[in-house]
Amino acid sequence: MTKRNIIILSGIVLIALAFFAVRIKNKAPEKSSTTMIAIAVEPFEINGGWGYKVNMDGHTYIYQDVIPGVPGNRVFQSKENALRVGNAVMDKLTHHKIPAISQQELINMQIGEAR
């Protein structure tokens, strides 16, 4: 093969690769940044107290049957406290943060069981 034929063949291969790359890119569905996921907090009764679930698109994403950030297996004493902490977790998820809750955060939310 002459040098000229190699250059022509290389050009054809590059054009073909570019063509297929554009076709593949156009076929791939793009994820929209505006896609909304339904997130909801659902309190539930357990062991004489309360816990909460964080549901995403109808599926349980977090099941919290004890108070997070507190040693031991203690439950929330009220539905409202479980819901407040669950909403704080949901807020962290919607802001792309780790959904952990510390004992200090519980104290700041005035959750009496955190002490």
Backbone as ProteinMPNN parsed JSONL, in Angstrom:
{"seq_chain_A": "MTKRNIIILSGIVLIALAFFAVRIKNKAPEKSSTTMIAIAVEPFEINGGWGYKVNMDGHTYIYQDVIPGVPGNRVFQSKENALRVGNAVMDKLTHHKIPAISQQELINMQIGEAR", "coords_chain_A": {"N_chain_A": [[0.836, -1.18, 0.0], [0.453, 2.161, -0.791], [1.649, 5.304, 0.503], [-0.215, 7.279, 0.092], [-2.631, 5.842, -0.212], [-2.877, 4.777, 2.35], [-3.316, 7.098, 3.866], [-5.755, 7.963, 2.767], [-7.415, 5.775, 3.416], [-7.238, 5.882, 6.221], [-8.5, 8.341, 6.663], [-11.111, 7.742, 5.791], [-11.832, 5.811, 7.694], [-11.757, 7.377, 10.049], [-13.823, 9.211, 9.514], [-15.989, 7.442, 9.385], [-15.985, 6.469, 12.033], [-16.561, 8.853, 13.426], [-19.122, 9.364, 12.422], [-20.603, 7.131, 13.43], [-20.254, 7.585, 16.164], [-21.682, 9.965, 16.558], [-24.257, 9.09, 15.894], [-24.735, 7.181, 17.915], [-24.643, 8.82, 20.17], [-26.853, 10.471, 19.733], [-28.915, 8.622, 19.923], [-28.857, 7.76, 22.559], [-30.72, 8.065, 25.475], [-31.094, 11.07, 27.211], [-30.647, 11.973, 30.569], [-32.768, 14.028, 32.248], [-32.212, 16.939, 34.138], [-34.319, 17.931, 35.406], [-35.975, 15.944, 36.16], [-38.306, 14.668, 38.351], [-38.487, 13.1, 41.499], [-40.675, 11.413, 43.541], [-40.775, 11.974, 46.936], [-41.495, 10.978, 50.191], [-42.353, 11.154, 53.668], [-43.238, 8.818, 56.079], [-44.697, 8.228, 59.078], [-44.712, 5.573, 61.547], [-46.137, 3.275, 63.925], [-44.354, 1.543, 66.464], [-43.24, -0.843, 68.774], [-44.43, 0.437, 71.078], [-43.897, 3.079, 70.532], [-42.714, 5.398, 68.078], [-41.587, 5.354, 64.657], [-40.089, 6.077, 61.451], [-40.509, 6.085, 57.873], [-38.806, 6.735, 54.86], [-39.961, 7.22, 51.776], [-39.285, 6.697, 48.367], [-40.382, 7.318, 45.214], [-42.526, 5.607, 45.762], [-41.348, 3.398, 46.953], [-39.796, 1.974, 49.826], [-37.089, 3.679, 51.026], [-35.576, 4.443, 53.221], [-35.81, 2.935, 56.33], [-36.538, 3.597, 59.451], [-36.562, 2.478, 62.507], [-35.692, 3.031, 65.013], [-34.349, 5.71, 67.066], [-32.2, 7.731, 65.257], [-28.692, 8.394, 65.684], [-28.597, 8.198, 68.41], [-27.458, 6.352, 71.147], [-28.282, 2.905, 71.688], [-31.495, 1.23, 71.408], [-33.822, 3.019, 71.081], [-37.121, 4.285, 70.707], [-39.049, 6.865, 69.036], [-41.019, 9.007, 71.062], [-43.24, 10.346, 70.245], [-45.436, 10.791, 67.447], [-45.115, 13.162, 66.076], [-42.44, 13.921, 66.616], [-41.046, 11.855, 65.32], [-41.855, 12.373, 62.727], [-40.792, 14.952, 62.337], [-37.998, 14.481, 62.415], [-37.815, 12.655, 60.313], [-38.58, 14.343, 58.2], [-36.387, 16.07, 58.221], [-34.388, 14.336, 57.375], [-35.383, 13.759, 54.828], [-35.15, 16.311, 53.702], [-32.366, 16.552, 53.622], [-31.788, 14.541, 51.754], [-33.029, 15.592, 49.443], [-31.384, 17.698, 48.967], [-29.088, 16.544, 48.152], [-27.364, 15.505, 50.132], [-25.676, 13.541, 52.655], [-27.864, 11.475, 54.415], [-27.613, 11.304, 57.239], [-28.292, 11.7, 60.74], [-27.261, 13.513, 63.488], [-26.689, 13.349, 67.07], [-26.544, 15.909, 68.109], [-27.959, 17.369, 66.184], [-30.501, 16.348, 66.664], [-30.94, 17.344, 69.234], [-30.916, 20.075, 68.643], [-33.262, 20.166, 67.181], [-34.997, 19.907, 69.171], [-35.75, 17.386, 70.118], [-36.774, 15.465, 72.579], [-36.053, 12.859, 73.333], [-33.427, 12.594, 72.639], [-31.614, 13.223, 74.549]], "CA_chain_A": [[0.0, 0.0, 0.0], [1.225, 3.399, -0.854], [1.393, 6.262, 1.579], [-1.456, 7.98, -0.257], [-3.744, 4.94, 0.088], [-2.985, 4.688, 3.812], [-3.92, 8.355, 4.319], [-7.165, 7.943, 2.345], [-8.09, 4.765, 4.231], [-7.322, 6.426, 7.585], [-9.531, 9.377, 6.637], [-12.417, 7.084, 5.702], [-12.083, 5.185, 8.995], [-12.068, 8.453, 10.998], [-15.16, 9.731, 9.188], [-16.952, 6.416, 9.792], [-16.045, 6.483, 13.498], [-17.271, 10.069, 13.833], [-20.523, 9.166, 12.066], [-21.212, 6.215, 14.392], [-20.256, 8.225, 17.484], [-22.796, 10.917, 16.571], [-25.507, 8.312, 15.916], [-24.894, 6.591, 19.248], [-24.936, 9.914, 21.102], [-28.215, 10.935, 19.49], [-29.858, 7.587, 20.333], [-28.833, 7.584, 24.013], [-31.635, 8.983, 26.162], [-30.426, 11.927, 28.175], [-31.383, 12.176, 31.811], [-33.076, 15.429, 32.471], [-31.96, 17.375, 35.506], [-35.592, 18.352, 35.982], [-36.76, 14.772, 36.498], [-38.702, 14.734, 39.749], [-38.734, 11.847, 42.19], [-41.58, 11.63, 44.669], [-40.212, 11.596, 48.23], [-42.475, 11.199, 51.259], [-42.044, 10.597, 54.982], [-44.411, 8.146, 56.635], [-44.466, 7.728, 60.438], [-45.403, 4.327, 61.874], [-46.031, 2.853, 65.324], [-43.533, 0.355, 66.69], [-42.78, -1.083, 70.151], [-44.922, 1.449, 72.005], [-43.418, 4.402, 70.139], [-42.844, 5.736, 66.659], [-40.463, 5.379, 63.739], [-40.491, 6.685, 60.181], [-39.985, 5.567, 56.609], [-38.684, 7.691, 53.763], [-40.309, 6.513, 50.541], [-38.912, 7.356, 47.113], [-41.143, 6.725, 44.111], [-43.389, 4.554, 46.266], [-40.58, 2.31, 47.553], [-39.115, 2.366, 51.056], [-35.665, 3.954, 50.836], [-35.029, 4.412, 54.575], [-36.731, 2.418, 57.345], [-35.891, 3.974, 60.706], [-37.422, 2.043, 63.607], [-35.108, 3.552, 66.251], [-33.899, 7.094, 66.915], [-30.831, 7.77, 64.736], [-27.765, 9.272, 66.387], [-28.723, 8.002, 69.856], [-27.087, 4.975, 71.491], [-29.368, 2.026, 72.109], [-32.614, 1.022, 70.484], [-34.944, 3.79, 71.601], [-38.076, 4.746, 69.696], [-39.594, 8.198, 69.273], [-42.176, 8.966, 71.951], [-44.411, 10.935, 69.588], [-45.512, 10.757, 65.984], [-44.61, 14.447, 65.594], [-40.978, 13.888, 66.644], [-40.612, 10.963, 64.24], [-42.106, 13.073, 61.468], [-39.831, 16.055, 62.219], [-36.689, 13.931, 62.057], [-37.967, 12.118, 58.956], [-38.562, 15.472, 57.263], [-35.004, 16.556, 58.152], [-33.687, 13.368, 56.523], [-35.873, 13.99, 53.468], [-34.548, 17.563, 53.249], [-30.973, 16.256, 53.263], [-31.795, 13.779, 50.502], [-33.378, 16.451, 48.312], [-30.255, 18.603, 48.734], [-27.966, 15.67, 47.787], [-26.465, 15.363, 51.275], [-25.797, 12.262, 53.351], [-29.035, 11.642, 55.278], [-27.356, 10.952, 58.639], [-28.731, 12.659, 61.75], [-26.427, 13.414, 64.686], [-27.369, 13.621, 68.33], [-26.645, 17.365, 68.236], [-29.076, 17.806, 65.342], [-31.728, 15.996, 67.378], [-31.078, 18.31, 70.326], [-31.297, 21.345, 68.014], [-34.668, 20.038, 66.778], [-35.731, 19.766, 70.434], [-36.259, 16.025, 70.27], [-36.474, 15.158, 73.975], [-35.469, 11.526, 73.488], [-32.022, 12.624, 72.239], [-30.763, 13.501, 75.727]], "C_chain_A": [[0.875, 1.235, 0.0], [0.818, 4.31, 0.292], [0.068, 6.982, 1.339], [-2.671, 7.126, 0.087], [-3.963, 4.806, 1.599], [-3.669, 5.936, 4.363], [-5.407, 8.381, 3.968], [-7.952, 6.954, 3.201], [-8.257, 5.249, 5.676], [-8.403, 7.494, 7.672], [-10.923, 8.78, 6.603], [-12.785, 6.45, 7.045], [-12.46, 6.246, 10.029], [-13.459, 9.026, 10.759], [-16.228, 8.733, 9.63], [-17.097, 6.381, 11.314], [-16.81, 7.7, 14.01], [-18.765, 9.928, 13.565], [-21.221, 8.271, 13.092], [-21.255, 6.808, 15.799], [-21.413, 9.203, 17.602], [-24.124, 10.172, 16.634], [-25.77, 7.718, 17.292], [-25.269, 7.669, 20.257], [-26.38, 10.379, 20.943], [-29.259, 9.909, 19.933], [-29.929, 7.442, 21.843], [-29.774, 8.577, 24.67], [-30.876, 9.778, 27.214], [-31.293, 12.056, 29.407], [-31.564, 13.665, 32.007], [-32.802, 15.786, 33.921], [-33.25, 17.82, 36.179], [-36.488, 17.168, 36.324], [-37.037, 14.784, 38.001], [-38.938, 13.322, 40.286], [-39.615, 12.166, 43.383], [-40.939, 11.095, 45.946], [-41.243, 11.929, 49.3], [-42.001, 10.533, 52.544], [-43.332, 10.027, 55.564], [-44.085, 7.639, 58.046], [-45.23, 6.422, 60.661], [-45.175, 3.988, 63.347], [-45.19, 1.587, 65.42], [-43.106, 0.304, 68.161], [-43.197, 0.01, 71.133], [-44.444, 2.853, 71.705], [-43.605, 4.598, 68.648], [-41.51, 5.638, 65.933], [-40.927, 6.068, 62.471], [-39.853, 5.95, 59.012], [-39.861, 6.735, 55.648], [-38.899, 6.885, 52.491], [-39.907, 7.349, 49.34], [-39.581, 6.603, 45.979], [-41.95, 5.512, 44.57], [-42.681, 3.379, 46.91], [-39.87, 2.819, 48.797], [-37.624, 2.487, 50.789], [-34.947, 3.912, 52.183], [-36.131, 3.93, 55.513], [-36.05, 2.645, 58.686], [-36.812, 3.628, 61.873], [-36.865, 2.408, 64.977], [-34.627, 4.981, 65.992], [-32.463, 7.088, 66.398], [-29.967, 8.709, 65.578], [-27.808, 9.142, 67.894], [-28.339, 6.556, 70.166], [-28.292, 4.167, 71.98], [-30.457, 1.943, 71.062], [-33.859, 1.711, 71.022], [-35.817, 4.268, 70.452], [-38.51, 6.169, 70.03], [-40.84, 8.07, 70.141], [-43.422, 9.567, 71.313], [-44.289, 10.824, 68.075], [-44.89, 12.022, 65.404], [-43.081, 14.471, 65.57], [-40.428, 13.004, 65.526], [-40.759, 11.662, 62.894], [-41.118, 14.222, 61.263], [-38.456, 15.557, 61.789], [-36.738, 13.339, 60.647], [-37.947, 13.214, 57.909], [-37.168, 16.066, 57.133], [-34.165, 15.641, 57.263], [-34.091, 13.576, 55.065], [-35.259, 15.263, 52.889], [-33.092, 17.348, 52.839], [-30.902, 15.499, 51.937], [-32.077, 14.672, 49.303], [-32.285, 17.465, 48.007], [-28.959, 17.829, 48.478], [-26.909, 15.604, 48.884], [-26.662, 13.974, 51.881], [-26.903, 12.4, 54.39], [-28.834, 11.229, 56.736], [-27.824, 12.079, 59.558], [-27.875, 12.442, 62.996], [-27.255, 13.705, 65.934], [-27.537, 15.131, 68.516], [-27.779, 17.918, 67.375], [-30.412, 17.501, 66.01], [-31.989, 16.976, 68.521], [-31.51, 19.659, 69.773], [-32.752, 21.338, 67.558], [-35.588, 19.884, 67.985], [-36.466, 18.426, 70.526], [-35.829, 15.564, 71.665], [-35.782, 13.827, 74.184], [-33.973, 11.503, 73.176], [-31.091, 12.823, 73.429], [-30.548, 12.264, 76.549]], "O_chain_A": [[1.887, 1.323, 0.696], [-0.204, 4.113, 0.949], [-0.677, 7.258, 2.28], [-3.649, 7.644, 0.627], [-5.101, 4.731, 2.063], [-4.52, 5.829, 5.246], [-6.229, 8.781, 4.792], [-9.048, 7.273, 3.661], [-9.309, 5.043, 6.281], [-9.144, 7.546, 8.654], [-11.82, 9.251, 7.303], [-13.932, 6.547, 7.48], [-13.389, 6.037, 10.81], [-14.191, 9.296, 11.711], [-17.254, 9.126, 10.185], [-18.21, 6.274, 11.828], [-17.619, 7.583, 14.931], [-19.584, 10.329, 14.392], [-22.305, 8.605, 13.571], [-22.201, 6.555, 16.546], [-22.063, 9.263, 18.646], [-25.027, 10.588, 17.36], [-26.901, 7.747, 17.778], [-26.127, 7.446, 21.11], [-27.053, 10.651, 21.938], [-30.377, 10.286, 20.283], [-30.968, 7.038, 22.367], [-29.655, 9.785, 24.461], [-30.114, 9.221, 28.004], [-32.509, 12.225, 29.316], [-30.614, 14.445, 31.937], [-33.126, 15.019, 34.828], [-33.272, 18.059, 37.386], [-37.634, 17.357, 36.734], [-36.119, 14.894, 38.813], [-39.514, 12.47, 39.609], [-39.328, 13.088, 44.146], [-40.602, 9.914, 46.033], [-41.798, 13.027, 49.317], [-41.34, 9.495, 52.519], [-44.379, 10.674, 55.542], [-43.283, 6.718, 58.196], [-46.268, 6.191, 60.041], [-44.16, 4.361, 63.936], [-45.29, 0.686, 64.587], [-42.662, 1.309, 68.716], [-42.38, 0.456, 71.939], [-44.575, 3.739, 72.55], [-44.521, 4.048, 68.037], [-40.446, 5.817, 66.526], [-42.041, 6.588, 62.419], [-38.819, 5.294, 59.14], [-40.715, 7.622, 55.626], [-38.123, 5.985, 52.17], [-40.153, 8.554, 49.295], [-39.374, 5.402, 45.805], [-42.046, 4.513, 43.856], [-43.339, 2.446, 47.371], [-39.396, 3.954, 48.829], [-36.975, 1.525, 50.378], [-33.831, 3.399, 52.275], [-37.247, 4.45, 55.493], [-35.087, 1.955, 59.018], [-37.728, 4.385, 62.194], [-37.495, 2.127, 65.996], [-34.513, 5.407, 64.843], [-31.589, 6.5, 67.034], [-30.46, 9.701, 66.117], [-27.13, 9.892, 68.596], [-28.836, 5.633, 69.521], [-29.201, 4.706, 72.61], [-30.348, 2.512, 69.976], [-34.836, 1.051, 71.375], [-35.329, 4.609, 69.375], [-38.36, 6.624, 71.164], [-41.624, 7.136, 69.976], [-44.536, 9.329, 71.78], [-43.194, 10.773, 67.515], [-44.22, 11.974, 64.373], [-42.486, 14.98, 64.62], [-39.456, 13.367, 64.864], [-39.89, 11.552, 62.028], [-40.656, 14.447, 60.145], [-37.826, 16.139, 60.906], [-35.797, 13.508, 59.872], [-37.361, 13.039, 56.84], [-36.793, 16.522, 56.053], [-33.331, 16.112, 56.49], [-33.242, 13.57, 54.174], [-34.888, 15.294, 51.716], [-32.638, 17.892, 51.832], [-30.049, 15.788, 51.098], [-31.44, 14.53, 48.26], [-32.253, 18.033, 46.915], [-27.866, 18.388, 48.574], [-25.711, 15.641, 48.606], [-27.679, 13.32, 51.65], [-26.888, 13.349, 55.173], [-29.795, 10.841, 57.401], [-27.761, 13.255, 59.201], [-27.776, 11.323, 63.5], [-28.365, 14.234, 65.86], [-28.563, 15.58, 69.026], [-28.482, 18.838, 67.793], [-31.345, 18.299, 65.933], [-33.127, 17.388, 68.745], [-32.37, 20.322, 70.353], [-33.406, 22.381, 67.549], [-36.803, 19.749, 67.84], [-37.621, 18.346, 70.945], [-34.648, 15.303, 71.897], [-34.998, 13.681, 75.122], [-33.313, 10.494, 73.423], [-29.886, 12.605, 73.308], [-29.861, 12.313, 77.57]]}, "name": "protein", "num_of_chains": 1, "seq": "MTKRNIIILSGIVLIALAFFAVRIKNKAPEKSSTTMIAIAVEPFEINGGWGYKVNMDGHTYIYQDVIPGVPGNRVFQSKENALRVGNAVMDKLTHHKIPAISQQELINMQIGEAR"}
